[in-house]
């Protein structure tokens, strides 16, 4: 194939990729909006398609069904949170301070009304998807990986197990506060951080 023909193919593929990216982004944004609006009721694909201004054909071109879409929405949200946590943790050089930043950052999601509403809606929908526990673990893995870094630097035995314990406790506290529709008070957050650091032998 000539260089001009190759360039023509590349341009066509690039255009299709840009269109696909725009389609998926539009559907993800629409799904988030519909879930926030309808929770605790299940969102309907027809409502999401209408919100996105697209078609069922386009929806099923990218997603196998509603569960697949909900996981994609959660992955997108987790990616945003992970980027925020990574930025906050980078401000500290000591592992204990990084762990404290991670915990505060996770719990702070409840204090942001938009993030709280979205987390509540997605968590509710995730709980009714097939294999929800495995899906939850897979989707939230980036958050766990961020926590593992400073925990492993403490030089403690079984850093994987220690990370899982703090990770599970922090997400449990965050989800409890989401169900209560209120952020944890500062004193409770400080106590929780102190408790975790003591359990890690770091305080």
C-alpha positions as CSV (number, residue, x, y, z in Angstrom):
1,X,0.0,0.0,0.0
2,X,1.3,3.4,-0.9
3,X,2.1,6.1,1.7
4,X,-0.8,8.2,0.5
5,X,-3.2,5.2,0.8
6,X,-1.8,4.4,4.3
7,X,-2.4,8.0,5.3
8,X,-5.9,7.9,4.0
9,X,-6.7,4.8,6.0
10,X,-5.1,6.4,9.1
11,X,-7.3,9.5,8.7
12,X,-10.4,7.4,8.4
13,X,-9.6,5.3,11.4
14,X,-8.7,8.4,13.4
15,X,-12.1,10.0,12.5
16,X,-13.9,6.8,13.6
17,X,-12.0,6.7,16.8
18,X,-12.8,10.3,17.7
19,X,-16.5,9.6,16.9
20,X,-16.5,6.4,19.1
21,X,-14.8,8.3,22.0
22,X,-17.4,11.1,21.7
23,X,-20.3,8.6,21.6
24,X,-19.1,6.7,24.7
25,X,-18.4,9.9,26.6
26,X,-21.9,11.1,25.9
27,X,-23.5,7.9,27.0
28,X,-21.4,7.8,30.2
29,X,-22.4,11.4,31.1
30,X,-26.0,10.6,30.4
31,X,-25.9,7.4,32.5
32,X,-24.5,9.3,35.4
33,X,-27.2,12.0,35.2
34,X,-30.0,9.4,34.9
35,X,-28.7,7.3,37.8
36,X,-28.5,10.4,40.0
37,X,-32.0,11.4,39.1
38,X,-33.7,8.0,39.4
39,X,-31.9,6.3,42.3
40,X,-32.9,4.2,44.2
41,X,-35.0,3.0,41.2
42,X,-33.1,1.2,38.4
43,X,-32.3,3.4,35.4
44,X,-33.6,2.2,32.1
45,X,-31.5,2.0,29.0
46,X,-34.2,3.8,27.1
47,X,-33.9,6.8,29.4
48,X,-30.1,6.8,29.2
49,X,-30.3,6.6,25.4
50,X,-32.8,9.5,25.3
51,X,-30.6,11.6,27.7
52,X,-27.6,11.0,25.5
53,X,-29.5,11.9,22.3
54,X,-28.4,8.7,20.7
55,X,-29.9,5.3,19.7
56,X,-30.2,1.8,21.0
57,X,-28.0,0.7,18.1
58,X,-25.2,3.1,19.2
59,X,-25.6,2.1,22.8
60,X,-25.2,-1.6,22.1
61,X,-22.3,-1.0,19.8
62,X,-20.2,-0.1,22.8
63,X,-21.9,-1.8,25.8
64,X,-23.2,-5.3,26.2
65,X,-26.0,-4.1,28.5
66,X,-26.8,-1.9,31.5
67,X,-24.5,-3.8,34.0
68,X,-21.6,-3.2,31.6
69,X,-22.4,0.5,31.4
70,X,-22.7,0.9,35.2
71,X,-19.2,-0.6,35.6
72,X,-17.9,1.8,33.0
73,X,-19.4,4.7,34.8
74,X,-17.9,3.6,38.1
75,X,-14.5,3.0,36.5
76,X,-14.6,6.5,35.2
77,X,-15.5,7.9,38.6
78,X,-12.8,5.8,40.3
79,X,-10.3,7.1,37.9
80,X,-11.1,10.7,38.8
81,X,-10.9,9.9,42.5
82,X,-7.6,8.0,42.1
83,X,-6.1,11.0,40.2
84,X,-7.1,13.3,43.0
85,X,-5.8,11.0,45.7
86,X,-2.5,10.5,43.9
87,X,-2.1,14.3,43.7
88,X,-2.8,14.7,47.4
89,X,-0.5,11.9,48.4
90,X,2.3,13.4,46.3
91,X,2.4,16.4,48.7
92,X,3.8,14.1,51.4
93,X,7.1,12.3,51.6
94,X,6.5,10.1,54.7
95,X,4.4,6.9,54.2
96,X,2.3,7.6,57.3
97,X,1.4,11.1,56.0
98,X,0.5,9.6,52.6
99,X,-1.8,7.0,54.2
100,X,-3.5,9.8,56.2
101,X,-3.9,11.8,53.0
102,X,-5.4,8.7,51.3
103,X,-8.0,8.2,54.1
104,X,-8.9,11.8,54.2
105,X,-9.3,11.9,50.5
106,X,-11.5,8.9,50.3
107,X,-13.8,10.1,53.1
108,X,-13.9,13.6,51.6
109,X,-15.9,12.3,48.7
110,X,-19.0,12.3,51.0
111,X,-18.6,16.0,51.6
112,X,-19.0,16.9,47.9
113,X,-22.7,16.8,47.1
114,X,-22.3,15.9,43.4
115,X,-19.7,13.2,44.1
116,X,-21.8,11.9,47.0
117,X,-24.9,11.7,44.9
118,X,-23.0,10.0,42.1
119,X,-21.3,7.5,44.5
120,X,-24.6,6.7,46.1
121,X,-26.3,6.0,42.8
122,X,-23.5,3.9,41.3
123,X,-23.0,2.0,44.6
124,X,-26.7,1.2,44.6
125,X,-26.7,0.0,41.0
126,X,-23.4,-1.9,41.4
127,X,-24.9,-3.9,44.3
128,X,-27.6,-5.4,42.0
129,X,-25.3,-6.3,39.1
130,X,-24.2,-9.8,38.6
131,X,-21.1,-10.9,40.6
132,X,-21.3,-7.5,42.3
133,X,-18.6,-8.3,44.9
134,X,-16.0,-9.3,42.3
135,X,-16.9,-6.3,40.1
136,X,-16.6,-3.9,43.1
137,X,-13.1,-5.3,43.9
138,X,-12.0,-5.0,40.3
139,X,-13.3,-1.5,39.8
140,X,-11.9,-0.1,43.0
141,X,-8.4,-1.7,42.5
142,X,-6.7,1.6,41.5
143,X,-7.6,3.0,44.9
144,X,-6.2,0.0,46.7
145,X,-3.0,0.2,44.6
146,X,-2.5,3.8,45.7
147,X,-2.8,2.8,49.4
148,X,-0.5,-0.3,49.0
149,X,2.5,1.9,48.0
150,X,2.9,3.7,51.4
151,X,1.8,0.7,53.4
152,X,4.5,-1.5,51.8
153,X,7.1,1.2,52.6
154,X,6.4,0.8,56.3
155,X,8.3,-2.5,56.2
156,X,5.6,-4.4,58.0
157,X,4.7,-8.1,57.7
158,X,2.0,-9.0,55.2
159,X,1.5,-5.5,53.6
160,X,-1.1,-6.9,51.2
161,X,-3.3,-8.0,54.2
162,X,-2.7,-4.8,56.0
163,X,-3.7,-2.8,52.9
164,X,-6.9,-4.8,52.4
165,X,-7.9,-4.2,56.1
166,X,-7.4,-0.4,55.9
167,X,-8.9,-0.3,52.4
168,X,-12.1,-2.2,53.4
169,X,-12.5,-0.2,56.6
170,X,-12.2,3.2,54.8
171,X,-14.6,2.3,52.0
172,X,-17.0,0.9,54.6
173,X,-16.9,4.1,56.5
174,X,-17.4,6.2,53.4
175,X,-20.4,4.1,52.3
176,X,-21.9,4.3,55.8
177,X,-21.7,8.1,55.6
178,X,-23.2,8.0,52.2
179,X,-26.1,6.1,53.5
180,X,-26.5,8.6,56.3
181,X,-26.2,11.4,53.8
182,X,-23.6,13.3,55.8
183,X,-19.8,13.4,55.9
184,X,-17.9,12.1,59.0
185,X,-17.1,14.8,61.5
186,X,-13.5,15.8,61.7
187,X,-12.9,14.2,65.1
188,X,-14.2,10.8,63.8
189,X,-11.9,11.1,60.8
190,X,-8.9,11.9,63.0
191,X,-9.7,9.0,65.3
192,X,-10.1,6.6,62.3
193,X,-6.7,7.7,60.8
194,X,-5.0,7.3,64.2
195,X,-6.6,3.8,64.7
196,X,-5.5,2.7,61.3
197,X,-1.9,3.9,61.8
198,X,-1.7,2.2,65.2
199,X,-2.9,-1.0,63.6
200,X,-0.2,-0.6,61.0
201,X,2.3,-0.1,63.8
202,X,3.1,3.3,62.5
203,X,2.0,5.5,65.4
